[in-house]
Amino acid sequence: MDIGLVLQTDPPARLLIERMVRAEQAGFSHGWTFDSVVLWQEPFVIHSRILAATERLRVGTMVTNPSTRTWEVTASTFATLNDMYGNRTVCGIGRGDSAMRVAGRKPATLARLSEAMHAIKELAEGRTVEVDGTEMHLPWVTDGELPVWMGAYGPKALALTGRQADGFILQLADPYLTEYMIKAVRTAAADAGRDPADLTICVAAPAYVTADDSPEAFAHAREQCRWFGGMVGNHVADLVDHYGEHSDLVPEALTAYIKDRHGYDYSHHGRAGNPDTAFVPDEIVDRFCLIGTPAAQIEKLERLRALGVDQFALYAMHDAVEQTIDAYGSDVIPHL
């Protein structure tokens, strides 16, 4: 199982780059960043510096969207990075949550996302594609390679992922829901005539390594990771609005916890201490995240790997970033 590190592009960028270098030295395979340029700094500028400072780390967005940039710009940016540093990028993409909503816009439709994924991959790999009625080609691309991984929760998005994407990004680490959603993606891939084993499965969630199993250590770690339940809750709220509160198409294990959710302020998005996540119960934090000693983290990661997870990408938006990187490097990654 690969291990990735996910960070927000908060200033100073120098610190993020240093943490990515530290992660590579600890054995991490991937370095990911958010892509919401109103909330944080422009990721691709920083990606160039990360790639220059590392040798093998693969770098990508978790996740970009079809609307912030035109598709040829996104494709050219990834292709340029690949030309400069070798094919070491991954395009993680979704409909757009924080990047769109904070700017007063709606996330893209799945149809638009599908078109964008196709165009971005074709262009970045040097092929000709039609974009909004015009044929385009990046003539300078040679031997380009850009895996496109899609973030998804709902049944239609999971089906699109299986039909088209190179990889599936699931932003939660609950084994029950992971099994449910991997099955949905792989079934869609098989139905489309694809080999389900060709899809890379990436689970992304916060990880907080504690020194012991004391109640005090767990309580602190939970508070540092509770924001994640609120972030996932935004996507779940969309599913409930679309499919209803009790739909056979969406598991109740995913939707039940948001009944006490009241709005969301994106100025606190993805941050420890987010005041809009008080509705998230401890049970959800424990299920969706990895909290505990290295041994406990390894046990849960082994469960996820047995379900077919190829990579765990850990969010480190808390007060123990370096400690978590180092603990994974010394005590977790060697066991995987």
Secondary structure per residue as TSV (DSSP state, phi and psi in degrees):
chain	resnum	aa	ss	phi	psi
A	1	M	-	360.0	130.3
A	2	D	E	-77.4	154.6
A	3	I	E	-124.4	128.7
A	4	G	E	-116.2	160.9
A	5	L	E	-117.9	130.3
A	6	V	E	-115.0	125.8
A	7	L	E	-132.4	155.2
A	8	Q	-	-85.3	151.0
A	9	T	-	-88.0	58.5
A	10	D	-	-75.8	145.5
A	11	P	S	-71.9	150.6
A	12	P	-	-82.8	139.5
A	13	A	H	-59.3	-30.4
A	14	R	H	-54.4	-40.5
A	15	L	H	-67.5	-41.1
A	16	L	H	-61.5	-43.8
A	17	I	H	-62.0	-43.1
A	18	E	H	-60.9	-38.8
A	19	R	H	-69.5	-34.8
A	20	M	H	-68.4	-39.4
A	21	V	H	-62.3	-43.0
A	22	R	H	-60.7	-40.5
A	23	A	H	-64.9	-43.8
A	24	E	H	-59.8	-43.6
A	25	Q	H	-63.8	-27.2
A	26	A	H	-83.8	-7.1
A	27	G	T	106.6	5.7
A	28	F	-	-67.6	145.5
A	29	S	-	-98.3	-27.0
A	30	H	E	-132.9	146.7
A	31	G	E	-123.8	122.0
A	32	W	E	-119.1	152.0
A	33	T	E	-134.4	155.4
A	34	F	-	-63.7	164.9
A	35	D	-	-140.0	80.8
A	36	S	-	-136.9	91.5
A	37	V	T	-73.8	-11.7
A	38	V	T	-78.0	-35.0
A	39	L	T	-85.0	-34.6
A	40	W	S	-136.0	179.1
A	41	Q	-	-74.1	160.2
A	42	E	-	-61.1	118.7
A	43	P	H	-70.3	-36.1
A	44	F	H	-68.9	-30.5
A	45	V	H	-61.2	-43.2
A	46	I	H	-72.9	-34.7
A	47	H	H	-57.5	-39.1
A	48	S	H	-60.4	-40.5
A	49	R	H	-71.1	-37.2
A	50	I	H	-62.1	-47.0
A	51	L	H	-63.1	-36.6
A	52	A	H	-68.4	-30.1
A	53	A	H	-90.8	-6.6
A	54	T	-	-123.1	169.2
A	55	E	S	-112.4	-35.0
A	56	R	S	-130.0	-11.2
A	57	L	-	-59.5	129.7
A	58	R	E	-88.7	138.6
A	59	V	E	-123.7	139.1
A	60	G	E	-160.3	179.8
A	61	T	E	-99.4	137.0
A	62	M	S	-136.0	80.1
A	63	V	-	-132.1	161.1
A	64	T	B	-87.5	-171.7
A	65	N	-	-149.7	168.8
A	66	P	S	-80.9	-1.4
A	67	S	S	-116.8	-27.4
A	68	T	S	-64.3	-40.4
A	69	R	S	-125.3	154.1
A	70	T	-	-66.8	155.9
A	71	W	H	-65.7	-36.4
A	72	E	H	-68.6	-30.3
A	73	V	H	-68.2	-45.7
A	74	T	H	-60.3	-46.0
A	75	A	H	-62.4	-44.8
A	76	S	H	-65.1	-36.0
A	77	T	H	-64.7	-50.0
A	78	F	H	-61.3	-43.6
A	79	A	H	-65.0	-36.1
A	80	T	H	-64.8	-45.1
A	81	L	H	-60.8	-41.2
A	82	N	H	-65.7	-39.1
A	83	D	H	-65.6	-35.4
A	84	M	H	-77.3	-37.0
A	85	Y	H	-124.9	11.0
A	86	G	-	85.8	162.7
A	87	N	S	-72.6	81.8
A	88	R	-	-122.8	23.0
A	89	T	E	-117.6	156.4
A	90	V	E	-133.2	132.7
A	91	C	E	-94.6	97.8
A	92	G	E	-83.6	130.8
A	93	I	E	-145.3	149.6
A	94	G	-	-148.4	-170.0
A	95	R	S	-69.4	-25.7
A	96	G	-	103.5	111.2
A	97	D	S	-110.3	-85.4
A	98	S	H	-62.4	-38.6
A	99	A	H	-61.8	-33.6
A	100	M	H	-91.3	-47.2
A	101	R	H	-66.5	-36.9
A	102	V	T	-67.5	-20.4
A	103	A	T	-97.8	8.7
A	104	G	T	76.8	21.0
A	105	R	-	-115.1	161.5
A	106	K	-	-91.7	148.1
A	107	P	-	-58.2	156.1
A	108	A	-	-68.6	155.4
A	109	T	-	-72.6	161.0
A	110	L	H	-65.0	-34.0
A	111	A	H	-62.7	-43.5
A	112	R	H	-66.1	-40.2
A	113	L	H	-62.0	-41.6
A	114	S	H	-60.3	-45.8
A	115	E	H	-61.5	-41.4
A	116	A	H	-65.5	-45.5
A	117	M	H	-58.1	-43.3
A	118	H	H	-63.5	-48.4
A	119	A	H	-64.5	-44.7
A	120	I	H	-61.7	-45.8
A	121	K	H	-65.3	-46.4
A	122	E	H	-61.2	-46.7
A	123	L	H	-65.6	-44.9
A	124	A	H	-67.3	-22.1
A	125	E	T	-100.1	9.5
A	126	G	T	91.8	11.4
A	127	R	-	-101.1	163.8
A	128	T	-	-88.5	140.1
A	129	V	E	-147.9	154.6
A	130	E	E	-92.7	127.4
A	131	V	E	-121.8	115.2
A	132	D	T	50.2	42.8
A	133	G	T	88.1	-0.8
A	134	T	E	-121.2	130.0
A	135	E	E	-71.3	135.8
A	136	M	E	-133.6	154.3
A	137	H	-	-157.3	137.5
A	138	L	-	-97.9	97.5
A	139	P	T	-67.2	-18.0
A	140	W	T	-88.4	-6.7
A	141	V	-	-76.8	126.4
A	142	T	-	-131.2	131.2
A	143	D	S	56.4	33.9
A	144	G	-	-71.5	146.6
A	145	E	-	-145.2	118.8
A	146	L	-	-135.7	99.5
A	147	P	-	-66.1	137.9
A	148	V	E	-115.2	114.9
A	149	W	E	-109.8	133.7
A	150	M	E	-107.9	135.6
A	151	G	E	-86.7	135.2
A	152	A	-	-156.3	153.4
A	153	Y	-	-133.4	-49.1
A	154	G	S	-75.6	163.7
A	155	P	H	-60.7	-40.2
A	156	K	H	-70.6	-37.9
A	157	A	H	-68.8	-40.0
A	158	L	H	-62.2	-39.6
A	159	A	H	-65.3	-42.2
A	160	L	H	-62.9	-41.8
A	161	T	H	-56.8	-48.1
A	162	G	H	-64.4	-36.3
A	163	R	H	-72.9	-32.0
A	164	Q	H	-128.9	-39.6
A	165	A	-	-74.7	159.1
A	166	D	S	-83.2	-21.0
A	167	G	E	-152.9	162.8
A	168	F	E	-121.1	124.2
A	169	I	E	-104.4	117.6
A	170	L	E	-112.2	116.0
A	171	Q	S	-92.3	68.3
A	172	L	-	-177.8	157.0
A	173	A	-	-122.3	31.3
A	174	D	-	-80.2	120.0
A	175	P	H	-58.2	-39.0
A	176	Y	H	-62.9	-50.3
A	177	L	H	-68.9	-34.7
A	178	T	H	-59.9	-46.8
A	179	E	H	-61.3	-44.0
A	180	Y	H	-60.0	-45.7
A	181	M	H	-78.7	-35.6
A	182	I	H	-61.4	-41.5
A	183	K	H	-60.7	-42.4
A	184	A	H	-63.4	-42.6
A	185	V	H	-66.1	-45.1
A	186	R	H	-69.7	-34.4
A	187	T	H	-63.3	-43.4
A	188	A	H	-63.7	-38.2
A	189	A	H	-63.4	-45.8
A	190	A	H	-63.4	-41.9
A	191	D	H	-63.1	-27.2
A	192	A	T	-88.4	3.8
A	193	G	T	82.8	15.7
A	194	R	-	-97.7	160.2
A	195	D	-	-84.2	112.6
A	196	P	G	-57.4	-26.4
A	197	A	G	-70.4	-15.3
A	198	D	G	-77.1	-15.5
A	199	L	S	-82.0	129.4
A	200	T	E	-80.7	132.0
A	201	I	E	-106.3	120.0
A	202	C	E	-120.8	119.8
A	203	V	E	-98.5	129.2
A	204	A	E	-122.5	128.8
A	205	A	E	-166.7	160.0
A	206	P	E	-65.0	145.8
A	207	A	E	-129.1	132.8
A	208	Y	E	-133.5	114.8
A	209	V	E	-90.3	123.6
A	210	T	-	-100.9	156.6
A	211	A	S	-76.6	-25.3
A	212	D	S	-153.3	-175.2
A	213	D	-	-100.0	20.3
A	214	S	-	-67.7	149.8
A	215	P	H	-57.6	-35.0
A	216	E	H	-65.8	-42.0
A	217	A	H	-64.9	-42.0
A	218	F	H	-67.6	-40.3
A	219	A	H	-62.2	-43.2
A	220	H	H	-65.4	-44.7
A	221	A	H	-62.2	-41.6
A	222	R	H	-60.0	-44.3
A	223	E	H	-63.8	-32.8
A	224	Q	H	-72.1	-20.9
A	225	C	H	-112.5	-2.5
A	226	R	T	-62.4	-27.3
A	227	W	H	-53.6	-31.1
A	228	F	H	-66.4	-36.9
A	229	G	H	-62.3	-32.5
A	230	G	H	-70.8	-39.7
A	231	M	H	-64.1	-46.0
A	232	V	H	-63.1	-36.2
A	233	G	H	-58.9	-29.8
A	234	N	H	-60.6	-45.1
A	235	H	H	-68.9	-39.5
A	236	V	H	-64.3	-39.8
A	237	A	H	-59.8	-38.4
A	238	D	H	-62.2	-41.3
A	239	L	H	-64.9	-42.0
A	240	V	H	-64.3	-41.5
A	241	D	H	-60.8	-36.1
A	242	H	H	-84.3	-42.1
A	243	Y	H	-107.1	-11.9
A	244	G	-	96.2	161.9
A	245	E	T	-70.4	-30.8
A	246	H	T	-125.6	76.1
A	247	S	-	-107.7	140.9
A	248	D	T	-69.5	-14.7
A	249	L	T	-85.2	-16.7
A	250	V	S	-127.6	124.2
A	251	P	-	-64.7	138.5
A	252	E	H	-63.7	-25.9
A	253	A	H	-61.2	-20.8
A	254	L	H	-92.5	-34.6
A	255	T	H	-96.3	-22.7
A	256	A	G	-62.4	-32.9
A	257	Y	G	-76.3	-10.7
A	258	I	G	-91.8	7.6
A	259	K	G	-61.1	-27.1
A	260	D	G	-100.5	14.8
A	261	R	-	-75.8	133.9
A	262	H	-	-133.2	87.4
A	263	G	-	74.4	175.5
A	264	Y	-	-160.2	130.1
A	265	D	-	-105.7	114.4
A	266	Y	G	-70.7	-9.3
A	267	S	G	-67.6	-16.3
A	268	H	G	-108.0	10.7
A	269	H	T	-59.9	128.2
A	270	G	T	69.3	27.0
A	271	R	-	-124.2	139.9
A	272	A	T	-60.3	141.7
A	273	G	T	82.5	10.8
A	274	N	-	-56.3	118.9
A	275	P	G	-70.5	-13.8
A	276	D	G	-87.8	8.4
A	277	T	G	-116.5	18.4
A	278	A	T	-63.3	-23.5
A	279	F	T	-72.8	-13.0
A	280	V	-	-79.4	116.3
A	281	P	-	-75.9	160.2
A	282	D	H	-55.7	-37.9
A	283	E	H	-58.1	-41.7
A	284	I	H	-68.1	-41.6
A	285	V	H	-58.2	-46.0
A	286	D	H	-65.9	-37.6
A	287	R	H	-74.8	-42.0
A	288	F	H	-82.0	-23.2
A	289	C	S	-114.6	175.9
A	290	L	E	-113.5	110.4
A	291	I	E	-129.3	135.0
A	292	G	E	134.7	-169.5
A	293	T	-	-69.5	165.8
A	294	P	H	-54.4	-38.9
A	295	A	H	-62.3	-40.7
A	296	A	H	-67.4	-38.4
A	297	Q	H	-65.1	-42.7
A	298	I	H	-61.7	-41.5
A	299	E	H	-60.3	-44.6
A	300	K	H	-71.2	-38.1
A	301	L	H	-63.5	-37.1
A	302	E	H	-64.3	-37.7
A	303	R	H	-63.3	-42.8
A	304	L	H	-66.3	-40.7
A	305	R	H	-62.9	-38.5
A	306	A	H	-64.0	-23.6
A	307	L	T	-83.7	-6.6
A	308	G	T	108.2	11.6
A	309	V	-	-75.6	126.7
A	310	D	-	-92.5	-28.5
A	311	Q	E	-142.5	138.5
A	312	F	E	-108.0	119.1
A	313	A	E	-104.9	113.1
A	314	L	E	-93.8	128.0
A	315	Y	E	-76.1	131.2
A	316	A	-	-122.1	53.3
A	317	M	-	-98.5	75.1
A	318	H	S	-158.2	-168.8
A	319	D	S	-93.2	14.5
A	320	A	-	-139.1	49.3
A	321	V	H	-63.5	-56.9
A	322	E	H	-63.0	-38.8
A	323	Q	H	-63.0	-38.5
A	324	T	H	-68.6	-44.8
A	325	I	H	-57.1	-47.5
A	326	D	H	-67.3	-39.2
A	327	A	H	-65.1	-39.9
A	328	Y	I	-64.9	-41.0
A	329	G	I	-64.2	-38.7
A	330	S	I	-90.8	-33.7
A	331	D	I	-119.2	-17.9
A	332	V	I	-109.8	-55.3
A	333	I	G	-57.3	-40.9
A	334	P	G	-59.4	-26.3
A	335	H	G	-81.8	-13.3
A	336	L	-	-102.8	360.0
